[in-house]
Amino acid sequence: MTFGEKLKEARKKSGLSQEQLAQKLCLSRQAVTKWESDRGLPDVINLKALSALLDVSVDYLLDDGNSEKMNVIKEIIDWSKYPKEKWNNLKEDFVVMDKYPDAVSITQLSRKKKRNRTEKVADNLLFLIPLTPDNMSQVYDKINDPSIYYLVELHDKLILANVTEEYIISYRLPQQKVNKKIEIGSNIFTITKRKIQSKTL
């Protein structure tokens, strides 16, 4: 079974409609429809939320029985192997270069969370308070997730790599090419000008 099929089955067993599940996740119904039709994958935060809401493990949702085809891979990082900074590279850069030494290119991504209606209203209200950023929910989101995201171009596929304090999490993207933006779950990723030079390893 695919991720989408498992999600749909688990949702129905929990007695939830797509609309009800979307409301519990503070997302649009279209996001759930997209996941269930295997046209996209939720991010790590939403995967955990789905696991808790539907009483199934993340491993169950992601494992299609063929590890070579798994869309998401999560690996623990041994930080003792990497320098803190070197040649204008961040320590996270070295983790990604080590994981994908044959990458055609590695580019850092900026991440922005899609804001729901409530967050937009809250931002507008906070804007009225002096010295408050007009995108407070985005600032709060960045504090909650300070990890770094990368777009890794391999010869036959694209990978979105997320380096956190503990893990490198790799998502295989369904598309072969990316213009400027990638949408996964409630996140919008934008390609930056910062390319990581693998020759510095």
FIMAR-522203 format. One record per residue (C-alpha): residue number from 1; residue in three letters; x, y, z. Coordinates in nm, 3 decimals. Each point is the difference from the previous one (the first is absolute). Example, Ala and Ser with C-alpha at 12.3 -4.5 7.8 and 13.67 -1.06 7.14 Angstrom:
2
REC  1  ALA  1.230  -0.450  0.780
REC  2  SER  0.137  0.344  -0.066
This chain:
201
REC  1  MET  0.000  0.000  0.000
REC  2  THR  0.111  0.354  -0.070
REC  3  PHE  0.023  0.277  0.259
REC  4  GLY  -0.323  0.152  -0.132
REC  5  GLU  -0.188  -0.330  0.018
REC  6  LYS  0.115  -0.063  0.358
REC  7  LEU  -0.092  0.352  0.104
REC  8  LYS  -0.347  -0.030  -0.152
REC  9  GLU  -0.058  -0.338  0.164
REC  10  ALA  0.119  0.124  0.342
REC  11  ARG  -0.214  0.314  -0.029
REC  12  LYS  -0.313  -0.202  -0.078
REC  13  LYS  0.070  -0.243  0.287
REC  14  SER  0.017  0.302  0.231
REC  15  GLY  -0.339  0.113  -0.127
REC  16  LEU  0.128  0.330  -0.137
REC  17  SER  -0.084  0.171  -0.327
REC  18  GLN  0.273  0.180  -0.194
REC  19  GLU  -0.149  0.329  0.121
REC  20  GLN  0.006  -0.109  0.365
REC  21  LEU  0.359  -0.123  -0.023
REC  22  ALA  0.106  0.324  -0.170
REC  23  GLN  -0.164  0.205  0.276
REC  24  LYS  0.183  -0.196  0.271
REC  25  LEU  0.329  0.070  -0.180
REC  26  CYS  -0.092  0.366  -0.068
REC  27  LEU  0.041  -0.061  -0.373
REC  28  SER  -0.221  0.014  -0.308
REC  29  ARG  -0.194  -0.305  -0.116
REC  30  GLN  0.193  0.026  -0.329
REC  31  ALA  0.322  -0.083  0.188
REC  32  VAL  -0.149  -0.325  0.129
REC  33  THR  -0.140  -0.081  -0.346
REC  34  LYS  0.346  0.056  -0.149
REC  35  TRP  0.163  -0.236  0.251
REC  36  GLU  -0.263  -0.271  -0.048
REC  37  SER  0.039  0.012  -0.378
REC  38  ASP  0.382  -0.034  0.037
REC  39  ARG  0.064  0.340  -0.157
REC  40  GLY  0.201  0.120  0.298
REC  41  LEU  0.128  -0.087  0.347
REC  42  PRO  -0.060  0.175  0.331
REC  43  ASP  0.296  0.152  0.181
REC  44  VAL  0.146  -0.158  0.315
REC  45  ILE  -0.222  0.202  0.237
REC  46  ASN  -0.317  -0.104  -0.182
REC  47  LEU  0.119  -0.362  -0.024
REC  48  LYS  0.030  -0.008  0.378
REC  49  ALA  -0.342  0.161  0.037
REC  50  LEU  -0.156  -0.253  -0.239
REC  51  SER  0.163  -0.284  0.190
REC  52  ALA  -0.147  0.122  0.330
REC  53  LEU  -0.345  0.085  -0.139
REC  54  LEU  -0.047  -0.324  -0.194
REC  55  ASP  0.178  -0.228  0.250
REC  56  VAL  0.249  -0.139  -0.253
REC  57  SER  0.379  0.023  -0.004
REC  58  VAL  0.191  0.229  -0.234
REC  59  ASP  0.198  -0.304  -0.116
REC  60  TYR  -0.323  -0.175  -0.098
REC  61  LEU  -0.116  0.298  -0.205
REC  62  LEU  0.332  0.042  -0.182
REC  63  ASP  0.108  -0.361  -0.054
REC  64  ASP  -0.143  -0.136  -0.324
REC  65  GLY  0.177  -0.335  0.044
REC  66  ASN  0.288  0.094  -0.225
REC  67  SER  0.268  0.202  0.177
REC  68  GLU  0.154  0.105  -0.332
REC  69  LYS  -0.320  0.185  -0.084
REC  70  MET  -0.057  0.169  0.333
REC  71  ASN  -0.065  0.370  -0.048
REC  72  VAL  0.133  0.109  0.341
REC  73  ILE  0.322  -0.114  0.170
REC  74  LYS  0.098  0.117  0.350
REC  75  GLU  0.356  -0.056  0.128
REC  76  ILE  0.175  0.098  0.323
REC  77  ILE  0.291  0.243  -0.045
REC  78  ASP  0.338  -0.064  0.166
REC  79  TRP  0.104  0.363  0.045
REC  80  SER  0.352  -0.099  0.116
REC  81  LYS  0.083  -0.078  -0.366
REC  82  TYR  -0.056  0.356  -0.119
REC  83  PRO  0.175  0.333  0.053
REC  84  LYS  -0.207  0.288  0.135
REC  85  GLU  0.081  0.230  -0.293
REC  86  LYS  0.258  -0.018  -0.274
REC  87  TRP  0.050  0.170  -0.337
REC  88  ASN  -0.317  0.208  0.051
REC  89  ASN  -0.202  -0.320  0.043
REC  90  LEU  -0.230  -0.065  0.292
REC  91  LYS  0.030  -0.323  0.199
REC  92  GLU  -0.337  -0.102  -0.148
REC  93  ASP  0.144  0.039  -0.352
REC  94  PHE  0.258  -0.270  0.073
REC  95  VAL  -0.271  -0.240  0.118
REC  96  VAL  -0.186  0.033  -0.330
REC  97  MET  0.320  -0.024  -0.208
REC  98  ASP  0.100  -0.314  0.190
REC  99  LYS  -0.343  -0.155  -0.056
REC  100  TYR  -0.006  0.090  -0.372
REC  101  PRO  0.365  0.005  -0.122
REC  102  ASP  -0.107  -0.055  -0.364
REC  103  ALA  -0.251  0.285  -0.008
REC  104  VAL  -0.008  0.208  -0.317
REC  105  SER  -0.087  0.304  0.215
REC  106  ILE  -0.103  0.084  0.355
REC  107  THR  -0.186  0.325  0.064
REC  108  GLN  -0.128  0.140  0.327
REC  109  LEU  -0.374  0.064  0.022
REC  110  SER  -0.192  0.258  0.198
REC  111  ARG  -0.318  -0.123  0.169
REC  112  LYS  -0.324  0.181  0.062
REC  113  LYS  -0.304  -0.151  0.169
REC  114  LYS  -0.333  0.047  -0.169
REC  115  ARG  -0.210  0.208  0.235
REC  116  ASN  -0.360  -0.095  0.065
REC  117  ARG  -0.275  0.260  0.041
REC  118  THR  0.043  0.020  0.379
REC  119  GLU  0.375  0.063  -0.029
REC  120  LYS  -0.057  0.273  -0.259
REC  121  VAL  -0.251  0.174  0.228
REC  122  ALA  0.242  -0.029  0.294
REC  123  ASP  0.281  0.149  -0.211
REC  124  ASN  -0.222  0.292  -0.098
REC  125  LEU  -0.094  0.066  0.363
REC  126  LEU  0.363  -0.022  0.115
REC  127  PHE  0.095  0.247  -0.272
REC  128  LEU  -0.194  0.264  0.194
REC  129  ILE  0.235  -0.041  0.299
REC  130  PRO  0.314  0.218  -0.028
REC  131  LEU  0.330  -0.181  -0.062
REC  132  THR  -0.175  -0.329  -0.084
REC  133  PRO  0.101  -0.166  -0.331
REC  134  ASP  -0.288  -0.017  -0.247
REC  135  ASN  0.071  -0.370  -0.055
REC  136  MET  0.008  -0.114  0.362
REC  137  SER  -0.127  -0.351  -0.077
REC  138  GLN  0.290  -0.046  -0.246
REC  139  VAL  0.250  0.120  0.262
REC  140  TYR  -0.152  -0.239  0.256
REC  141  ASP  0.011  -0.284  -0.254
REC  142  LYS  0.370  0.065  -0.071
REC  143  ILE  0.077  -0.015  0.371
REC  144  ASN  -0.184  -0.334  0.025
REC  145  ASP  0.181  -0.143  -0.303
REC  146  PRO  0.354  0.141  -0.034
REC  147  SER  0.112  -0.295  -0.215
REC  148  ILE  0.146  0.049  -0.349
REC  149  TYR  -0.149  -0.130  -0.324
REC  150  TYR  0.179  -0.085  -0.326
REC  151  LEU  -0.094  -0.097  -0.353
REC  152  VAL  0.229  -0.282  -0.116
REC  153  GLU  0.011  -0.070  -0.372
REC  154  LEU  0.113  -0.351  -0.085
REC  155  HIS  0.034  -0.139  -0.352
REC  156  ASP  -0.340  -0.169  0.004
REC  157  LYS  -0.198  0.166  0.282
REC  158  LEU  -0.046  0.300  0.228
REC  159  ILE  0.030  -0.018  0.378
REC  160  LEU  -0.116  0.248  0.261
REC  161  ALA  0.237  -0.043  0.295
REC  162  ASN  -0.075  0.137  0.347
REC  163  VAL  0.285  0.018  0.253
REC  164  THR  -0.126  0.027  0.359
REC  165  GLU  0.189  -0.015  0.330
REC  166  GLU  -0.024  -0.381  -0.002
REC  167  TYR  -0.087  -0.123  -0.348
REC  168  ILE  0.040  0.041  -0.372
REC  169  ILE  -0.342  -0.062  -0.151
REC  170  SER  -0.015  -0.056  -0.376
REC  171  TYR  -0.317  0.030  -0.207
REC  172  ARG  0.002  -0.131  -0.354
REC  173  LEU  -0.191  0.254  -0.208
REC  174  PRO  -0.248  -0.132  -0.257
REC  175  GLN  0.108  0.252  -0.263
REC  176  GLN  0.321  -0.005  -0.205
REC  177  LYS  0.034  0.379  -0.024
REC  178  VAL  -0.072  0.292  0.231
REC  179  ASN  -0.055  0.358  -0.114
REC  180  LYS  0.025  0.220  0.307
REC  181  LYS  -0.238  -0.141  0.260
REC  182  ILE  -0.084  -0.339  0.152
REC  183  GLU  -0.312  -0.063  0.209
REC  184  ILE  0.002  -0.284  0.253
REC  185  GLY  -0.276  -0.017  0.257
REC  186  SER  -0.045  0.343  0.156
REC  187  ASN  0.345  0.120  -0.109
REC  188  ILE  0.113  0.200  -0.302
REC  189  PHE  0.369  -0.036  -0.086
REC  190  THR  0.175  0.257  -0.219
REC  191  ILE  0.335  -0.059  -0.171
REC  192  THR  0.267  0.244  0.121
REC  193  LYS  0.317  0.113  -0.177
REC  194  ARG  0.216  -0.187  0.253
REC  195  LYS  0.143  -0.305  -0.173
REC  196  ILE  0.208  -0.243  0.205
REC  197  GLN  0.335  -0.088  -0.154
REC  198  SER  0.066  -0.371  0.039
REC  199  LYS  0.367  0.045  -0.094
REC  200  THR  0.060  0.149  0.345
REC  201  LEU  -0.038  -0.339  0.169
